[in-house]
Amino acid sequence: MTSPLIRLGLLALALTITAPAVSAQQQDSTPQKRASRPRGDRNKLTRVEIDEAGTGIVTARDAVRLLRPQWLRPPMGRVAGSNMGSETGAATQVIVYIDDLRQPDLESSLVTVPAAKIVEIRYLDQNRAMQQRGPGHEAGVIEVITTDKRK
């Protein structure tokens, strides 16, 4: 007759041996779930992610609205306090750069970029935007890199 302590030890050993195999099967059975999640960098949107998202993305605006909608809104709370030193006095919206050229308007500028030409879209938060682009970028920056720039 085996003691309850030995039985418990054998059960724990059996669970330890079979647990990795079960978790590996679970990971392999859900490739669709992994593909739909952002690939790590929430401040970057790659060509691969746009392609994986499907046919609903026709322009850069569609890509940002569907995959990174938070980029279209300046961060609450931080913008108001940082506007004191800006040239305009108020940062109302995120500024768009397409192939390093500043665009006049957020929404209408993103509409002009066909999804097929997008190489990458990056978001610079308030701190990075101010460091890299200077005053007047307190609401952040969306940088679109297209195949046209690569030529």
DSSP file (Angstrom, degrees, kcal/mol; ACC not computed):
  #  RESIDUE AA STRUCTURE BP1 BP2  ACC     N-H-->O    O-->H-N    N-H-->O    O-->H-N    TCO  KAPPA ALPHA  PHI   PSI    X-CA   Y-CA   Z-CA
    1    1 A M              0   0    0      0, 0.0     2,-0.3     0, 0.0     0, 0.0   0.000 360.0 360.0 360.0 130.0    0.0    0.0    0.0
    2    2 A T        -     0   0    0      1,-0.1     0, 0.0     2,-0.0     0, 0.0  -0.654 360.0-115.7 -92.6 147.8    1.4    3.4   -1.0
    3    3 A S     >  -     0   0    0     -2,-0.3     4,-2.2     1,-0.1     3,-0.3  -0.400  22.2-115.4 -77.5 156.4    1.2    6.4    1.3
    4    4 A P  H  > S+     0   0    0      0, 0.0     4,-2.2     0, 0.0     5,-0.1   0.815 116.1  57.8 -60.1 -30.4   -0.9    9.5    0.3
    5    5 A L  H  > S+     0   0    0      2,-0.2     4,-1.9     1,-0.2     5,-0.1   0.904 107.0  45.9 -68.1 -41.0    2.3   11.5    0.2
    6    6 A I  H  > S+     0   0    0     -3,-0.3     4,-2.5     2,-0.2     5,-0.2   0.919 112.2  51.5 -67.5 -43.0    4.0    9.2   -2.4
    7    7 A R  H  X S+     0   0    0     -4,-2.2     4,-2.4     1,-0.2    -2,-0.2   0.907 109.8  50.1 -59.3 -41.7    0.8    9.2   -4.5
    8    8 A L  H  X S+     0   0    0     -4,-2.2     4,-2.2     1,-0.2    -1,-0.2   0.891 110.3  50.0 -63.9 -40.0    0.7   13.0   -4.4
    9    9 A G  H  X S+     0   0    0     -4,-1.9     4,-2.1     2,-0.2    -2,-0.2   0.898 110.9  48.7 -65.0 -41.7    4.4   13.1   -5.4
   10   10 A L  H  X S+     0   0    0     -4,-2.5     4,-2.4     2,-0.2    -2,-0.2   0.893 110.9  50.9 -65.2 -40.2    3.8   10.8   -8.4
   11   11 A L  H  X S+     0   0    0     -4,-2.4     4,-2.3     2,-0.2    -2,-0.2   0.913 110.0  49.4 -63.5 -43.0    0.8   12.8   -9.5
   12   12 A A  H  X S+     0   0    0     -4,-2.2     4,-2.0     1,-0.2    -2,-0.2   0.893 111.0  50.4 -63.2 -39.9    2.8   16.0   -9.4
   13   13 A L  H  X S+     0   0    0     -4,-2.1     4,-1.9     2,-0.2    -2,-0.2   0.910 109.9  49.7 -64.4 -43.1    5.6   14.3  -11.4
   14   14 A A  H  X S+     0   0    0     -4,-2.4     4,-2.0     1,-0.2    -2,-0.2   0.903 111.3  49.0 -63.5 -41.5    3.1   13.1  -14.0
   15   15 A L  H  X S+     0   0    0     -4,-2.3     4,-2.0     1,-0.2    -1,-0.2   0.880 109.5  52.7 -65.6 -38.0    1.6   16.6  -14.3
   16   16 A T  H  < S+     0   0    0     -4,-2.0    -1,-0.2     1,-0.2    -2,-0.2   0.878 110.9  46.9 -65.1 -38.3    5.0   18.2  -14.7
   17   17 A I  H  < S+     0   0    0     -4,-1.9     4,-0.5     1,-0.2    -2,-0.2   0.891 118.8  38.7 -72.2 -39.9    5.9   15.8  -17.5
   18   18 A T  H  X S+     0   0    0     -4,-2.0     4,-1.9     1,-0.2    -2,-0.2   0.709  98.3  77.6 -86.6 -20.3    2.6   16.3  -19.5
   19   19 A A  H  X S+     0   0    0     -4,-2.0     4,-2.5     1,-0.2     5,-0.2   0.900  92.1  50.2 -60.3 -45.9    2.1   20.0  -19.0
   20   20 A P  H  > S+     0   0    0      0, 0.0     4,-2.1     0, 0.0    -1,-0.2   0.891 110.6  50.8 -61.5 -37.3    4.7   21.2  -21.5
   21   21 A A  H  > S+     0   0    0     -4,-0.5     4,-1.8     2,-0.2    -2,-0.2   0.909 111.4  47.6 -66.3 -40.6    3.2   19.0  -24.2
   22   22 A V  H  X S+     0   0    0     -4,-1.9     4,-2.2     1,-0.2    -1,-0.2   0.926 112.3  48.5 -66.1 -44.7   -0.3   20.2  -23.6
   23   23 A S  H  X S+     0   0    0     -4,-2.5     4,-2.2     1,-0.2    -1,-0.2   0.863 109.4  53.3 -66.8 -33.8    0.7   23.9  -23.6
   24   24 A A  H  X S+     0   0    0     -4,-2.1     4,-2.0    -5,-0.2    -1,-0.2   0.897 109.5  49.0 -65.4 -39.4    2.7   23.4  -26.9
   25   25 A Q  H  X S+     0   0    0     -4,-1.8     4,-1.4     1,-0.2    -2,-0.2   0.910 110.6  50.5 -64.9 -41.7   -0.4   21.9  -28.5
   26   26 A Q  H  < S+     0   0    0     -4,-2.2     4,-0.3     1,-0.2    -2,-0.2   0.897 110.3  49.6 -63.6 -40.4   -2.6   24.8  -27.3
   27   27 A Q  H >< S+     0   0    0     -4,-2.2     3,-1.0     1,-0.2    -1,-0.2   0.908 111.6  48.1 -65.5 -41.7   -0.1   27.3  -28.7
   28   28 A D  H 3< S+     0   0    0     -4,-2.0    -1,-0.2     1,-0.2    -2,-0.2   0.747 103.9  61.7 -71.3 -23.2    0.0   25.6  -32.1
   29   29 A S  T 3< S+     0   0    0     -4,-1.4    -1,-0.2     1,-0.2    -2,-0.2   0.508 100.2  54.7 -84.0  -2.2   -3.8   25.4  -32.4
   30   30 A T    <>  +     0   0    0     -3,-1.0     4,-1.5    -4,-0.3    -1,-0.2  -0.318  53.3 138.5-127.0  53.8   -4.4   29.1  -32.3
   31   31 A P  H  > S+     0   0    0      0, 0.0     4,-2.1     0, 0.0     5,-0.2   0.825  73.9  59.9 -67.2 -28.4   -2.3   30.8  -35.1
   32   32 A Q  H  > S+     0   0    0      1,-0.2     4,-1.5     2,-0.2     5,-0.1   0.900 103.5  50.2 -65.9 -39.2   -5.3   33.1  -35.9
   33   33 A K  H  > S+     0   0    0     -3,-0.2     4,-0.8     1,-0.2    -1,-0.2   0.910 111.9  47.4 -65.1 -41.6   -5.3   34.6  -32.5
   34   34 A R  H >< S+     0   0    0     -4,-1.5     3,-0.6     1,-0.2    -1,-0.2   0.882 110.2  52.8 -67.2 -37.0   -1.6   35.3  -32.5
   35   35 A A  H 3< S+     0   0    0     -4,-2.1    -1,-0.2     1,-0.2    -2,-0.2   0.804 105.4  54.7 -69.5 -28.9   -1.8   36.8  -36.0
   36   36 A S  H 3< S+     0   0    0     -4,-1.5    -1,-0.2    -5,-0.2    -2,-0.2   0.682  93.1  85.6 -81.7 -16.1   -4.5   39.3  -35.0
   37   37 A R  S << S-     0   0    0     -4,-0.8    -3,-0.0    -3,-0.6     0, 0.0  -0.528  95.3 -92.2 -81.6 150.8   -2.6   40.7  -32.1
   38   38 A P        -     0   0    0      0, 0.0    -1,-0.1     0, 0.0     4,-0.1  -0.304  37.6-121.3 -57.3 147.7   -0.1   43.6  -32.5
   39   39 A R        -     0   0    0      2,-0.2     2,-0.2    -4,-0.1     3,-0.1   0.176  58.6 -78.9 -84.6  18.5    3.4   42.2  -33.1
   40   40 A G  S    S+     0   0    0      4,-0.1     2,-0.9     1,-0.1    -1,-0.1  -0.391 109.3  81.5 125.4 -59.8    5.1   43.8  -30.2
   41   41 A D    >   -     0   0    0      1,-0.2     3,-1.5    -2,-0.2    -2,-0.2  -0.734  50.9-172.1 -90.2 106.5    5.8   47.5  -31.0
   42   42 A R  T 3  S+     0   0    0     -2,-0.9    -1,-0.2     1,-0.3     3,-0.0   0.581  84.4  59.6 -74.2  -7.5    2.7   49.4  -30.4
   43   43 A N  T 3  S+     0   0    0     79,-0.1    80,-2.7    -3,-0.0     2,-0.4   0.221 101.3  63.0-102.1  13.5    4.3   52.5  -31.9
   44   44 A K  E <   -A  122   0A   0     -3,-1.5     2,-0.5    78,-0.2    78,-0.2  -0.999  57.8-165.3-140.0 140.5    4.9   50.9  -35.2
   45   45 A L  E     -A  121   0A   0     76,-3.0    76,-2.4    -2,-0.4     2,-0.2  -0.980  20.7-158.9-126.1 116.9    2.6   49.5  -37.9
   46   46 A T  E  >  -A  120   0A   0     -2,-0.5     4,-2.0    74,-0.2    74,-0.2  -0.483  30.9-111.7 -98.8 164.5    4.3   47.3  -40.4
   47   47 A R  H  > S+     0   0    0     72,-1.1     4,-2.5     1,-0.2     5,-0.2   0.869 117.8  56.5 -56.3 -40.2    3.4   46.2  -44.0
   48   48 A V  H  > S+     0   0    0      1,-0.2     4,-2.5     2,-0.2    -1,-0.2   0.921 106.4  48.4 -62.3 -45.6    3.0   42.6  -42.7
   49   49 A E  H  > S+     0   0    0      1,-0.2     4,-1.4     2,-0.2    -1,-0.2   0.896 111.5  50.2 -62.4 -40.1    0.4   43.7  -40.1
   50   50 A I  H  X S+     0   0    0     -4,-2.0     4,-0.6     1,-0.2    -2,-0.2   0.921 111.9  47.5 -64.8 -43.6   -1.5   45.7  -42.7
   51   51 A D  H >< S+     0   0    0     -4,-2.5     3,-0.8     1,-0.2    -2,-0.2   0.893 111.3  51.0 -63.8 -40.2   -1.6   42.7  -45.1
   52   52 A E  H 3< S+     0   0    0     -4,-2.5    -1,-0.2     1,-0.2    -2,-0.2   0.766  98.0  68.3 -68.7 -25.1   -2.7   40.4  -42.3
   53   53 A A  H 3< S-     0   0    0     -4,-1.4     3,-0.3     1,-0.2    -1,-0.2   0.752 103.4-130.0 -70.6 -23.4   -5.6   42.7  -41.4
   54   54 A G    X<  -     0   0    0     -3,-0.8     3,-0.9    -4,-0.6    -1,-0.2  -0.581  36.0 -42.1 110.7-170.4   -7.4   42.0  -44.6
   55   55 A T  T 3  S+     0   0    0      1,-0.2    -1,-0.2    -2,-0.2    -4,-0.0   0.501 108.1  85.7 -81.8  -5.2   -9.0   43.9  -47.5
   56   56 A G  T 3  S+     0   0    0     -3,-0.3     2,-0.7     1,-0.1    -1,-0.2   0.571  73.0  85.3 -72.5  -7.1  -10.8   46.5  -45.4
   57   57 A I    <   +     0   0    0     -3,-0.9     3,-0.1    -7,-0.2    -1,-0.1  -0.857  40.5 148.7-102.8 111.6   -7.6   48.6  -45.4
   58   58 A V        +     0   0    0     -2,-0.7    57,-2.9     1,-0.1    58,-0.4   0.711  65.8  23.7-109.0 -33.3   -7.4   50.8  -48.5
   59   59 A T  B  > S-E  114   0B   0     55,-0.3     4,-1.9    56,-0.2    52,-0.2  -0.767  84.3-101.2-128.4 172.3   -5.6   53.9  -47.2
   60   60 A A  H  > S+     0   0    0     53,-2.0     4,-2.5    50,-1.0     5,-0.2   0.855 122.2  58.1 -62.1 -35.1   -3.2   54.8  -44.4
   61   61 A R  H  > S+     0   0    0     49,-1.1     4,-2.9    52,-0.2     5,-0.2   0.918 105.1  49.6 -62.1 -42.3   -6.2   56.3  -42.5
   62   62 A D  H  > S+     0   0    0      2,-0.2     4,-2.5     1,-0.2     5,-0.3   0.919 110.4  51.0 -60.7 -43.6   -7.9   52.9  -42.6
   63   63 A A  H  X>S+     0   0    0     -4,-1.9     4,-2.6     1,-0.2     5,-0.5   0.929 114.4  42.2 -61.1 -46.7   -4.8   51.2  -41.3
   64   64 A V  H  X5S+     0   0    0     -4,-2.5     4,-1.9     3,-0.2     7,-0.2   0.930 114.8  50.2 -68.4 -44.4   -4.4   53.6  -38.4
   65   65 A R  H  <5S+     0   0    0     -4,-2.9    -2,-0.2    -5,-0.2    -1,-0.2   0.888 120.0  35.7 -61.3 -39.5   -8.2   53.6  -37.6
   66   66 A L  H  <5S+     0   0    0     -4,-2.5    -2,-0.2    -5,-0.2    -1,-0.2   0.875 131.1  25.8 -83.0 -38.2   -8.4   49.8  -37.6
   67   67 A L  H  <5S+     0   0    0     -4,-2.6    -3,-0.2    -5,-0.3    -2,-0.2   0.755 136.6  16.0-103.7 -27.5   -5.1   48.8  -36.1
   68   68 A R    ><< +     0   0    0     -4,-1.9     3,-1.8    -5,-0.5     4,-0.3  -0.370  64.1 157.1-142.2  59.9   -3.9   51.7  -33.9
   69   69 A P  G >   +     0   0    0      0, 0.0     3,-1.5     0, 0.0     4,-0.3   0.764  68.3  71.2 -61.7 -25.2   -6.9   54.0  -33.3
   70   70 A Q  G >  S+     0   0    0      1,-0.3     3,-1.1     2,-0.2    -5,-0.1   0.735  85.3  69.0 -63.3 -21.6   -5.2   55.5  -30.2
   71   71 A W  G <  S+     0   0    0     -3,-1.8    -1,-0.3     1,-0.2    23,-0.1   0.771  89.3  62.9 -67.1 -25.3   -2.7   57.3  -32.4
   72   72 A L  G <  S+     0   0    0     -3,-1.5    22,-0.3    -4,-0.3    -1,-0.2   0.603  97.5  64.4 -78.9 -10.4   -5.4   59.6  -33.7
   73   73 A R  S <  S-     0   0    0     -3,-1.1    20,-0.1    -4,-0.3     3,-0.1  -0.948  84.8-125.6-115.2 130.1   -6.1   61.1  -30.3
   74   74 A P        -     0   0    0      0, 0.0     2,-0.1     0, 0.0    66,-0.1  -0.409  45.2 -89.5 -66.3 150.6   -3.5   63.1  -28.4
   75   75 A P     >  -     0   0    0      0, 0.0     4,-1.1     0, 0.0     3,-0.3  -0.404  45.1-120.9 -63.9 131.8   -2.8   61.8  -24.9
   76   76 A M  T  4 S+     0   0    0      1,-0.2     2,-0.7     2,-0.2    -3,-0.0  -0.425  88.1  13.6 -71.1 145.4   -5.1   63.3  -22.3
   77   77 A G  T  > S+     0   0    0      1,-0.1     4,-0.7    -2,-0.1    -1,-0.2  -0.105 116.8  66.3  87.0 -39.0   -3.6   65.2  -19.4
   78   78 A R  H  > S+     0   0    0     -2,-0.7     4,-1.2    -3,-0.3    -2,-0.2   0.810  93.4  56.8 -87.2 -30.2   -0.1   65.5  -20.8
   79   79 A V  H  X S+     0   0    0     -4,-1.1     4,-1.0     1,-0.2     3,-0.3   0.921 101.3  54.9 -69.7 -44.1   -0.8   67.8  -23.7
   80   80 A A  H >4 S+     0   0    0      1,-0.2     3,-0.6     2,-0.2     4,-0.2   0.904 110.4  45.3 -59.4 -43.7   -2.4   70.6  -21.8
   81   81 A G  H >< S+     0   0    0     -4,-0.7     3,-0.6     1,-0.2    -1,-0.2   0.791 112.1  51.6 -71.1 -27.3    0.5   71.0  -19.4
   82   82 A S  H >< S+     0   0    0     -4,-1.2     3,-0.8    -3,-0.3    -1,-0.2   0.577  90.8  77.7 -87.5  -8.2    3.1   70.9  -22.2
   83   83 A N  G X<  +     0   0    0     -4,-1.0     3,-1.4    -3,-0.6     6,-0.2   0.635  69.9  86.1 -74.7 -13.0    1.5   73.5  -24.3
   84   84 A M  G <  S+     0   0    0     -3,-0.6    -1,-0.2     1,-0.3    -2,-0.1   0.836  96.4  37.2 -61.2 -33.5    2.8   76.3  -22.2
   85   85 A G  G <  S+     0   0    0     -3,-0.8    -1,-0.3     4,-0.0    -2,-0.2   0.395  93.6 112.3 -98.8   4.1    6.1   76.5  -24.1
   86   86 A S  S <  S-     0   0    0     -3,-1.4    -3,-0.0    -4,-0.2     5,-0.0  -0.365  72.0-124.3 -80.7 159.8    4.8   75.8  -27.5
   87   87 A E  S    S+     0   0    0      1,-0.2    -1,-0.1     2,-0.1    -4,-0.0   0.877 110.3  38.8 -67.8 -38.6    4.8   78.3  -30.3
   88   88 A T  S    S-     0   0    0      2,-0.0    -1,-0.2     1,-0.0    -5,-0.1   0.692 101.3-129.2 -88.2 -18.9    1.1   78.1  -31.0
   89   89 A G  S    S+     0   0    0     -6,-0.2     2,-0.3     2,-0.0    -6,-0.1   0.213  83.4  54.8  90.2 -16.3    0.0   77.8  -27.4
   90   90 A A        -     0   0    0     -8,-0.1     2,-0.8    -6,-0.0   -10,-0.1  -0.957  62.2-152.7-153.4 131.7   -2.1   74.7  -28.1
   91   91 A A        +     0   0    0     -2,-0.3     3,-0.1     1,-0.2    -8,-0.1  -0.902  24.1 168.6-101.6 108.6   -1.5   71.3  -29.6
   92   92 A T        +     0   0    0     -2,-0.8     2,-0.3     1,-0.2    -1,-0.2   0.791  56.6   8.5 -95.8 -29.7   -4.9   70.2  -30.9
   93   93 A Q  S    S-     0   0    0    -20,-0.1    46,-0.3    47,-0.1    -1,-0.2  -0.975  80.7 -85.9-149.7 163.9   -4.0   67.2  -33.0
   94   94 A V        -     0   0    0    -22,-0.3     2,-0.4    -2,-0.3    47,-0.2  -0.410  45.5-128.2 -66.0 142.1   -1.4   64.7  -34.0
   95   95 A I  E     -b  141   0A   0     45,-2.2    47,-2.6    -2,-0.1     2,-0.4  -0.780  17.9-143.2 -98.4 140.1    0.8   65.9  -36.9
   96   96 A V  E     -b  142   0A   0     -2,-0.4     7,-2.8     7,-0.4     2,-0.4  -0.846  13.2-171.4-106.5 136.8    1.4   63.7  -39.9
   97   97 A Y  E     -bC 143 102A   0     45,-2.6    47,-3.2    -2,-0.4     2,-0.6  -0.998   5.0-164.7-121.2 127.7    4.6   63.4  -41.9
   98   98 A I  E >  S-bC 144 101A   0      3,-2.3     3,-1.5    -2,-0.4    47,-0.2  -0.963  81.4 -18.3-112.9 117.2    4.6   61.4  -45.1
   99   99 A D  T 3  S-     0   0    0     45,-3.1    -1,-0.2    -2,-0.6    46,-0.1   0.901 129.7 -53.3  50.3  46.0    8.1   60.6  -46.3
  100  100 A D  T 3  S+     0   0    0     44,-0.3     2,-0.6     1,-0.2    -1,-0.3   0.538 112.1 121.1  69.5  11.5    9.5   63.3  -44.0
  101  101 A L  E <   -C   98   0A   0     -3,-1.5    -3,-2.3     0, 0.0    -1,-0.2  -0.926  65.5-124.1-106.0 122.8    7.2   66.0  -45.4
  102  102 A R  E     -C   97   0A   0     -2,-0.6    -5,-0.2    -5,-0.2    -7,-0.0  -0.401  26.3-144.2 -65.8 136.4    4.9   67.7  -42.9
  103  103 A Q        -     0   0    0     -7,-2.8    -7,-0.4    -2,-0.1     3,-0.1  -0.725  11.5-130.3-104.2 152.7    1.2   67.5  -43.9
  104  104 A P  S    S+     0   0    0      0, 0.0     2,-0.3     0, 0.0    -1,-0.1   0.779  86.5  23.3 -73.2 -26.3   -1.4   70.2  -43.4
  105  105 A D     >  -     0   0    0      1,-0.2     4,-1.0    -9,-0.0     5,-0.2  -0.996  63.8-136.8-147.0 145.3   -4.1   68.0  -41.8
  106  106 A L  H  > S+     0   0    0     -2,-0.3     4,-1.8     2,-0.2    -1,-0.2   0.990  99.2  32.1 -65.2 -64.7   -4.3   64.7  -40.0
  107  107 A E  H  > S+     0   0    0      1,-0.2     4,-1.5     2,-0.2   -46,-0.1   0.932 120.7  46.5 -66.0 -50.1   -7.3   62.9  -41.6
  108  108 A S  H  > S+     0   0    0      1,-0.2     4,-0.7     2,-0.2    -1,-0.2   0.816 111.7  53.3 -67.7 -28.0   -7.1   64.2  -45.1
  109  109 A S  H >< S+     0   0    0     -4,-1.0     3,-0.7     1,-0.2     4,-0.3   0.912 107.5  49.4 -71.0 -42.3   -3.4   63.5  -45.4
  110  110 A L  H >< S+     0   0    0     -4,-1.8   -49,-1.1     1,-0.2     3,-1.0   0.805 104.4  60.8 -67.2 -28.3   -3.7   59.9  -44.3
  111  111 A V  H 3< S+     0   0    0     -4,-1.5    -1,-0.2     1,-0.2    -2,-0.2   0.783  95.2  62.8 -67.8 -26.6   -6.4   59.4  -46.9
  112  112 A T  T << S+     0   0    0     -3,-0.7    -1,-0.2    -4,-0.7    -2,-0.2   0.602  86.6  83.0 -77.2  -9.8   -4.0   60.3  -49.7
  113  113 A V  S <  S-     0   0    0     -3,-1.0   -53,-2.0    -4,-0.3   -52,-0.2  -0.842  76.0-139.9-100.8 111.3   -1.7   57.3  -49.0
  114  114 A P  B >   -E   59   0B   0      0, 0.0     3,-1.7     0, 0.0     4,-0.5  -0.423  16.6-126.4 -66.1 141.7   -2.8   54.1  -50.6
  115  115 A A  G >  S+     0   0    0    -57,-2.9     3,-1.2     1,-0.3   -56,-0.2   0.824 107.4  65.2 -58.4 -32.3   -2.3   51.1  -48.4
  116  116 A A  G 3  S+     0   0    0    -58,-0.4    -1,-0.3     1,-0.3   -57,-0.1   0.739 101.2  50.3 -64.7 -21.9   -0.4   49.3  -51.1
  117  117 A K  G <  S+     0   0    0     -3,-1.7    30,-2.1    29,-0.1     2,-0.4   0.515  84.1 111.5 -93.5  -5.6    2.4   52.0  -50.9
  118  118 A I  E <   + D   0 146A   0     -3,-1.2    28,-0.2    -4,-0.5     3,-0.1  -0.540  31.7 169.6 -75.8 127.0    2.9   51.8  -47.1
  119  119 A V  E    S-     0   0A   0     26,-3.1   -72,-1.1     1,-0.4     2,-0.3   0.792  71.5 -22.0 -93.8 -45.8    6.2   50.4  -46.0
  120  120 A E  E     -AD  46 145A   0     25,-1.7    25,-3.1   -74,-0.2    -1,-0.4  -0.977  50.1-149.9-163.5 149.4    5.7   51.4  -42.3
  121  121 A I  E     -AD  45 144A   0    -76,-2.4   -76,-3.0    -2,-0.3     2,-0.4  -0.999  20.1-169.6-126.0 131.4    3.8   53.8  -40.1
  122  122 A R  E     -AD  44 143A   0     21,-2.9    21,-3.0    -2,-0.4     2,-0.5  -0.908  11.8-148.8-121.6 148.8    5.3   55.0  -36.8
  123  123 A Y  E     - D   0 142A   0    -80,-2.7     2,-0.6    -2,-0.4    19,-0.2  -0.969   6.0-160.9-115.5 129.5    3.9   56.9  -33.9
  124  124 A L  E     - D   0 141A   0     17,-3.0    17,-2.1    -2,-0.5    -2,-0.0  -0.947  17.4-140.6-106.6 121.1    6.0   59.3  -31.9
  125  125 A D     >  -     0   0    0     -2,-0.6     4,-3.2    15,-0.2     5,-0.3  -0.101  38.7 -82.3 -70.2 178.7    4.5   60.1  -28.5
  126  126 A Q  H  > S+     0   0    0      1,-0.2     4,-2.2     2,-0.2     5,-0.2   0.890 128.3  45.3 -51.6 -49.4    4.7   63.6  -27.0
  127  127 A N  H  > S+     0   0    0      1,-0.2     4,-2.1     2,-0.2    -1,-0.2   0.940 117.3  42.2 -64.9 -48.6    8.2   63.2  -25.6
  128  128 A R  H  > S+     0   0    0      1,-0.2     4,-2.8     2,-0.2     5,-0.3   0.884 113.5  53.5 -66.9 -37.9    9.8   61.6  -28.7
  129  129 A A  H  X>S+     0   0    0     -4,-3.2     4,-2.9     1,-0.2     5,-0.7   0.918 110.5  46.6 -63.4 -42.8    8.0   64.0  -31.0
  130  130 A M  H  X5S+     0   0    0     -4,-2.2     4,-0.9    -5,-0.3    -1,-0.2   0.887 115.2  46.9 -66.5 -38.7    9.3   67.0  -29.2
  131  131 A Q  H  <5S+     0   0    0     -4,-2.1    -2,-0.2    -5,-0.2    -1,-0.2   0.917 123.9  31.0 -68.1 -43.5   12.8   65.6  -29.1
  132  132 A Q  H  <5S+     0   0    0     -4,-2.8    -2,-0.2    -5,-0.2    -3,-0.2   0.822 134.9  23.8 -88.8 -32.1   12.9   64.6  -32.8
  133  133 A R  H  <5S-     0   0    0     -4,-2.9    -3,-0.2    -5,-0.3    -2,-0.1   0.584  98.4-137.4-113.6 -14.6   10.7   67.2  -34.4
  134  134 A G    ><< -     0   0    0     -4,-0.9     3,-0.8    -5,-0.7    -1,-0.2  -0.339  49.7  -5.9  92.7-172.4   10.8   70.1  -32.0
  135  135 A P  T 3  S+     0   0    0      0, 0.0   -49,-0.1     0, 0.0    -4,-0.0  -0.175 115.7  44.4 -59.3 151.1    8.2   72.5  -30.6
  136  136 A G  T 3  S+     0   0    0    -45,-0.0     3,-0.2   -41,-0.0    -6,-0.1   0.439  88.9  90.9  93.7   0.9    4.7   72.3  -31.9
  137  137 A H    X   +     0   0    0     -3,-0.8     3,-1.7     1,-0.1    -7,-0.2  -0.056  41.7 126.9-115.9  30.9    4.5   68.5  -31.8
  138  138 A E  T 3  S+     0   0    0      1,-0.3    -1,-0.1    -9,-0.1   -12,-0.1   0.720  70.8  54.7 -64.7 -23.3    3.1   68.2  -28.3
  139  139 A A  T 3  S-     0   0    0    -46,-0.3    -1,-0.3     1,-0.3   -45,-0.2   0.514 117.3-106.0 -88.7  -4.4    0.2   66.0  -29.5
  140  140 A G    <   -     0   0    0     -3,-1.7   -45,-2.2   -15,-0.2     2,-0.4  -0.387  29.4 -97.8 105.3 175.0    2.5   63.5  -31.1
  141  141 A V  E     -bD  95 124A   0    -17,-2.1   -17,-3.0   -47,-0.2     2,-0.5  -0.994  12.0-154.1-138.0 139.7    3.5   62.6  -34.7
  142  142 A I  E     -bD  96 123A   0    -47,-2.6   -45,-2.6    -2,-0.4     2,-0.5  -0.979  17.8-163.3-110.3 120.5    2.4   59.9  -37.1
  143  143 A E  E     -bD  97 122A   0    -21,-3.0   -21,-2.9    -2,-0.5     2,-0.5  -0.918   1.1-163.8-107.1 123.8    5.2   59.2  -39.7
  144  144 A V  E     -bD  98 121A   0    -47,-3.2   -45,-3.1    -2,-0.5     2,-0.5  -0.929   0.3-165.2-108.3 125.0    4.2   57.3  -42.8
  145  145 A I  E     - D   0 120A   0    -25,-3.1   -26,-3.1    -2,-0.5   -25,-1.7  -0.948  14.7-173.5-109.5 124.2    7.0   55.8  -44.9
  146  146 A T  E >>  - D   0 118A   0     -2,-0.5     4,-0.9   -28,-0.2     3,-0.7  -0.600  41.5-104.4-112.7 173.2    6.0   54.8  -48.4
  147  147 A T  H 3> S+     0   0    0    -30,-2.1     4,-0.5     1,-0.2   -29,-0.1   0.750 116.1  68.7 -66.7 -23.3    7.6   52.9  -51.3
  148  148 A D  H >4 S+     0   0    0    -31,-0.2     3,-0.8     1,-0.2    -1,-0.2   0.861  97.0  51.3 -63.0 -35.9    8.0   56.3  -52.9
  149  149 A K  H <4 S+     0   0    0     -3,-0.7    -1,-0.2     1,-0.2    -2,-0.2   0.833 102.0  61.0 -70.9 -31.6   10.6   57.3  -50.3
  150  150 A R  H 3<        0   0    0     -4,-0.9    -1,-0.2     1,-0.3    -2,-0.2   0.625 360.0 360.0 -71.7 -13.7   12.6   54.1  -50.9
  151  151 A K    <<        0   0    0     -3,-0.8    -1,-0.3    -4,-0.5    -2,-0.1   0.472 360.0 360.0 -73.2 360.0   13.3   55.0  -54.6
